[in-house]
Amino acid sequence: TELAHKDGIQTYLEPYGSGPFNELDVAKKADLPMGEFWLDTNNFRISASASAANLYNKPLVSAEAFTQFPKNNWLFNPALGKVDSDKSWALGVNQHVFHRFAHQANTHVMPGMTMNQWGAHFDRTQPWWHGAGKAWFEYITRGQHLLREGHAVADILWYLGDATPTICPEKDPLSSVIPVSINYDCLNTEMLHKLEVQNRMLTLPHGAQYKVLVLNNHKTLNFDSVEKIYQLAKQGVVIIGAPIEQLAGRFNTPPQQQQFEDMVAYIWSQPSTYNMPFNPKTTQGHVGIIPNHRVAEHTLVDWNKIYAEQNFVKDLSIKNVKHFYFTHRKSATHDIYFLFNESDQPRLIDGKFNIVGKIPELWDPKTGNTVKLGAFEVDATHTRVAFKLAPKQAMFVVFTQSSDGINAVSPDVIINQDVQVLLNEPTAKNPKSDKQLSLITQQGIREVNLNQYQPLITLPALPEPQNLDGAWQVKFSKHYGLDQSVTFNQLLDWREHSDTRIQDYSGTAIYRKNFKLAEQYLKPQIKLTLDLGQVNIAATVTINGKLVATAWGPVLNAIGLRC
């Protein structure tokens, strides 16, 4: 890195691999610490790079993204990679380095150059590139911009000890000790000595704070490290782990040994210290096989009990959801949470965020739309928010604007009724409209109960859905080997078509249909949704020659329209 800087060059580094070194001590040397994740294998190697970036206040956490074996080389598409991409963001990544992108020098050859068997084939020669590519890149751009704001927030520091080598464990293997819903950073000895304590919170030089110090690989420690942990215990820091057993070194004096024993006795006599021995198997690296990372059903530590005894609150808790991943970024003006639904089913998020006094907003990285929620509750430590995520959907929950003077309704309105309650945006005619609520309902919802003190609100009836029945004209592409326009009397999977040329076709096609939308659907208070049914890979939709939206993702069935 020092030599590179002399020539104005920055360095990337993947600081792991089960080698004879301390991962964080290596990661800190890089300008851009970098991890990796493999497509469709739950193989994430992120923790060392993310922890080093958070400890040393480096703004970017890169990842070699979507690495793959031959089974998914040419099958790769944005929908296939979305859930792994979202999880990498929740684990701390904010820069994808695509694995792989090959230079396609010959514009007349398809599918073109590869990197042999390795990597997801991320090329302009892929059929999805010109359709879903731009929309997917916008999704990544929006998300990674937000994930570079401020610094990461986590509750726990996982101390790696003084010995060499040390390995920063990944979140799933460590879930037998720390549930995946509690975020942590690994801690090396250098940064242990730079910690300060502010109101019992472990504080890094750049201001990031943590609630708990967990000791690992610490049976033998240097005198200076023991003394630092002793000073932290004197200031009320919560410490978890078995007692330190011995001092490192061959020439410790009897007074040093006695002082060591006295410090250990003091540390483990404090009500903020928990004597909990554990030795989870968390190591992994380039060992020739893909590690089998599974989330533990139960943890060895009762975190609810510790949080209650120490008057701590979790950064985020979600009712009736045991395992979930999220990340939290904090800047001078914004608190930004990112979470995603990895399920194939819709999920209700009834969450308590460790934020008070601010309006919750939903920022959708897929569409770029933002809304202020009008259904939330605030107490001394949390803001309770309820909203729904579609299958495989991701969302940013952002807190920035004061909630003073806002008469929000209970999140139970969202939970018990199929409605969405939003705060209006202020306008020139009505600058105070941001104190007013709007209701968004689905087909068939006519009455809404906002609270026990108001009568039911009766909403106007919505028109019945208009079905786009009948035949579709489907134009296949000469570029992909089938210069043919075919009438589909019903929509079906190409592999189920009677024409073997269509069964074998791989490429893009244009579906066309003429329809007339009745005037009853064109009222300003009605938001239209086009239900596409089940779409594979991606669909770019135009109406009357104007681009409406590009649908992509694991579940593609509906897009919003503005008429």
ABEGO torsion letter per residue (X at the ends): XAAAAAAGBBBBBBBBGGBBBBAAAAAAABABBBBBBBBGAGBBBAAAAAAAAAAAGBABBBBBBGBBBAAAAAABBAAAAAAAAAAAAAAGBABBBBOBBBBBABAABOAEBBBEABEBBBBAABAAAAAAAAAAAAAAAAAAAAAABEBBBBABBBBAEABOBBBBBBAAAAAAABBAABBBBBBBAAAAAABBBBGGBBBBAAGBBBABBBBBGAABBBAAAAAAAAAAAAAGBBBBEBBBABBBEAABBAAAAAAAAAAAAAAAABAABBBBBBBBBABBEBAGBBBBBBBBABBABBAAAAAAAAGBBBABBBBGBABBBBBBBBBAABBBBBBBBABABBBBBBBBBBBBGBBBBBBBAAAGBBBBBABBBBBAABBBBBBBBBBGBBBBBBBABBABGBBBBBAAAAAABBBBBBBBBBBAABAAAAABBBBBBBBGBABBBABAABBBBBBBBBBBBBBBBEBBBBBBBAAAGBBBBBBBABBBBAAABABAAAAABBEBBBBBBBBBBBAAAABAABBBBBBAEBBBGBBBBBBGGBBABBBBEABBABBBBBX
